[in-house]
Amino acid sequence: MASLSERVAGRIRRDIIRGALAPGTRVTEAALSEAYGVSRVPIREAFRVLETEGFVVSRPYAGSTVAALDGADADDLFAVRATVEERTARRAAGRADSAAVARLMAVVDAGDAALAAGRRQDLTDLNTSFHLAIAEIAANPSLTGMLRQLAGKIEWIYAADVAVRAESSWIEHRLIASAIETGDVDGAALLMRRHVENSRHGYLLRHG
């Protein structure tokens, strides 16, 4: 079970990803303690975690502010993703069973339903679920661990572009899932790399 500070870090992270705490916003222990109904201690511990992850910047005598994800950081993240997720998709396509494919397709279907209903906010969480589901199918603890470490930043980038990339990203997700379902290892790997590159190109064009 997650500790209180981990749960608080998750809430702050979510508020940053969803834009409730915008880049450059000054965040204080006192204000967040009141907002989240906890003492300052878990807020302080959460700040340490979020600073390590790159969501918060803390400076002596200046306090803490919400970080901005600049183009160079995003580009580096996409480069890592392209390598890790291409390999993950390849492994997943080579070992997926019917139960695993059903779980993956359920996420894709949920994304299509959210898109059709205009619930784009839901797509941010579903996007994370999709990519982690593929990592779980791949059954490589190292690859899964790397993706889990990157998940927060990936979610942050996706949330920034969800209004533009939502429809095309879910078309790409279904194509990747279909390649995994049919055991097309080369196709799954290629489609995943293209998916990450499409996300990279669009994000850097608009935000880089």
N, C-alpha and C positions, 0 to 999 in steps of 0.2 A: 504493500500500500504506500502511495506517495506521501511524503512528509508535508507538513503545512507549508513550509517554504517552497517546496516543489509545486504544490498546487497554486500558491500565490504567483510564482514565476510563470506558470502556465496561463493564469488569468491576465497577467500583464502582457505576456507575449501575444496572447490572442487579441488584446485591445490594440496593440501596436500593429499587428498584421491586418486587422480590420479597419484601421484608420481612426479608432477612437482616441488613440494617443499618436498624434502626427509627428513626423520627424522634426527635431528641434524643440519639441515640447519639454519644458523643465518638469522633472518628476521629483517629488520629495517624499521622504518617508512619512511625514505628517499627513500630507494630502492623500497618499495612497492607503495609509493605515485607516483613515476615516472612510475612504471610498470602498475598501474591501472588507471593512469590519474586523481587522486583525491588529495585533500590536506592531510596533515598529521593527521588532527583531526579525520576523519572517520576511518583511519588506526588504530589510537590509541584506539578508541572505539571498533573496531573490535577485536583487540588483547585482550581486556578485556573479550569479549564474548567467544573467542576461548580458552582463558586460562581456563575459567570456564568449558568449554566443554571438556577440556583435549587435545586439538589439539596443543596448544602452551604453552611453559614454559617460564616464565619471571622471571629473577633474578635481584635484585638490582645491579647496576654497571656492570652487565654482558650482559644486553640486553635480547632479546627474541630469542628462537630457536623453531623449529618444534619438537613437542614431538614424542616419540616412544611409540607404543602401545605394552606393554610387556605382557608376557604370563599370569601373574596374573590378570591384568586388563581385558584381553580378556576372561579369564575363568569366572570371575565374571559377565561379560556382557552376556556370553552365559547362565549362570545360571538364570539370570533375564529373559532373552528372553524365555528360555524353559518354565518357569512358566506363563509368560504373554501371550506368543503366543499360547500355548496350550489352554489356557482359551479362547483366542480370536477366535481361529479356531472352538472350540466347540460351542461358541455362534453364530458364523457366519453360521455354518451348520444348526443351529436350526431356523434361521430367514431369510435366503437368498431367495430373489424372483428372477424371471427370468431376470429382468433388471440388478440386481446386479451381478448375475452369468455371464451374457453376458459381463459386464464390466471386471470382473475378468478373464474370459476366453480370452478376447481380449489382456490383458496384457501377459498371458501365450503364446498366439499365436505370439505376437510381440517378445517375448523372443526366441521362437523357430526359428522365421525368422532371428533374429539377430545372433543367434548361427549358423544357416545354412550358413549365408553370411559372417561369420567370424568377425562380428562386436561385439567383446566381450566387448569393451568399453561401448557399449550401455546397456549391461546387468547389470551394476552396478546401473544405474538409474531405470531400469525395475525391478530389485530385490526389491528396495525400494518401487516402485509402487505396486508390488504384495502384499507385507506384509501390507502396509497401506490400500490397497483395502480391504483386509480381515478385518482389524480393523474397517473400515468404515461400512462394512456389519454387524459386530458385534454390532455396534451402542452403544458402551459403552464409554462415554467421558473420563473416567479415564484411561481405557486401551489404547484408541487411543492416549491420551495425553502422556502416558508413552512411547509408541512406537515412537511417534514423537520426544520426547526428546532423545531417543536412536538412532534415524535414522542415524545421522551422523557417529557415531561410528560403527554401523552395516555396513554401506556403506563402511567405511574404511577397515574393516575386509574382506568384500566380495571382494573388489577391489584387496586386497593383494593375494587372492586365486582364482580369477576368471579364470585364465588360467588352473587351475587344477580341480576346482569344477563346472565349467560352465555347462557341459553336465549333470552331475548327479543331480545338483541342479534344473535344469529345468524339468527333469523327475519327481523329487520329487514335484515340484510346480504343475505339471499337476495332479498328484495323489491327492494332497491336494485339489485342485480346484474341481476335480471330486467328492470327498467325500462331499464337501460343496454343490455342485450342487444336489446331491442325498439326502441331508439331513442326512447323516451318521455322527451324532455328535461324537460318540465314535471313529469312523475311522478317522475323520478329526483331532481330538485332538491327537490321537496316531501318525498319519503321521506327524503332525507338530512337535511334540516332537522329533520324530526320525530325522526329517529334521534338527532341531537345533542341536541335538546331533551329527549327521554326520558332520555338519559344524564345530562344536567344536572339534571333534576328529581330523579331517583333519588339521584344523588351528594350533592346539597345537602341533601336530606331526611335522609340517613343520616350525613353528615359535616359539613354546613355549620353 
